[in-house]
Amino acid sequence: MTVGEEVPGRSVSARLRRAVGLLLRPGGRLPRPTGQQRLVDAALALVLTCVSVQYAWGDGYDEAHRHRMTDLVILVFLASASLAWRRRYPLAVLWLVTVATALTPDDVARLTFYACVIGAYSAAAYSPHRLPTLASLAVAVAVISRSGQVGPANPYFYVAPTVPTQYVPLFISVPIVVAAIGLRTWKLRAAETRTRLTAVESARAEELHRAVEHERARMARELHDVVTHNVSVMVIQAGAARTIMDKSPERAREALLAVEAGGRAAMGELRDVMGLLTMELGQDPAELESLDLDLDPQPGLDRLEALVGRMRGAGVPVELTVSGAPRPLPAGIELAAYRVVQEALTNTVKHASGADASVQVSYGDGELHVEVTDTGGRPGPAAATGNGRGLIGLRERLAVYGGTLRTGPRPLGGYRVRALIPLEDL
């Protein structure tokens, strides 16, 4: 026998075990009855037990006294008292009441008849084992149907059946099957509906959480880019003014004026960012007009000259080169490219004091290339405050448009920041 070949007997037995497992596999979970439902079931079992015992000692005494009363009481207790667990163990209760009904003499079948009906209904309604339940229901119907069909040995003695014999199977099986199908279908649909609603609610909550996190990150990027750049430049200019204030008051005055201009620029950009965020949050346009925000468009590549001019005013030699055919681009792409240059120059100020910087913007047929390099220098006082959040924010900005960002030291010294944004779909 070759490796991997199945043994015929083992294959058949495995298939049989698999088939039996599929047949016995539950189609759901056993119910977990509430405290109120347990009380109702216990009360039902108690009442039915008392009524059945009362019948044996009262109306059915003539029939019951022909048998041992102890045996009848035991059968009544097994059939009726077990109904207290009809929701928690519906199939086991059905088997128990079916056995009790089968052992009950025909002339006193009424003692366990109603318990068997309730047990059959409970199994059809609550049992997750579909096929074993249907088979047990068929056995229960057969056991109940024989009540009254087999008379005593005396042919002249007649015992009235609990229900007319010809209607027993119809009276028991049809309502039980209908109830089983209806309740099971309703339960399955209700469970599917709850599952779908839960999934939809979870998806909405997750989507809302992602949207909030995305908006929070975007706000953090905008505020970081605006504040970090302008404040870094202002700190350098204020430090330079303090250093030369005694020796060259005129130059110190120019540096302080540059600090003032940088502060005004920072306030203007902050006002623009906050105004845009306010509009995105749904504030009434009339209220925005009353605030007199005088919002300007977000910066783009056309404002690189002004950015480079401010850096030169702060004492950083910067060279700007634009190649290719400049053309209008979407505002988001231009803002992302502008922020790349702004963050790179800010890092030059913070980490490479005294370095020369170069900005190159190249318009290609299918991509926009932005590169900022510096010649290297000594870290400034603000270098210790860096946390790398700026470069992470740039990568997130560029990723929205399918762009990439590469950063790292240059072979001959200095640092390089290179961004590539595809433009094929524009």
KAZI-V649315 format. One line per field, one symbol per residue. phi: phi as a letter, one per 30 degrees, with the letter a starting at -180 (. if undefined). A space follows every 50 residues. Layout:
phi = ???
//
This chain:
phi = .ddjdddedddddddddddddddcddcacddcdddddddddddddddddd ddddddccdcddddddbdddddddddddddddddcdddbddddddddddd ddddeddbdddcdddddddddddddcdddddedddddddddddddddjdc dddddccccddebeedcdeddcdddddddddddddddddddddddddddd dddddddddddddddddddddddddddddddddddddddddddcdddbed dddddddddddddddddddddddddddddddjddeddddddhdhdcdddb ddcdedddddddddjcdbccbbbicebdbeeddddddddddddddddddd cbdidcbbcbbbccdbaccbbbbbdjadddddddddbidddddddddddd cidbbbblddecjjbbbbbbbdbddc
//
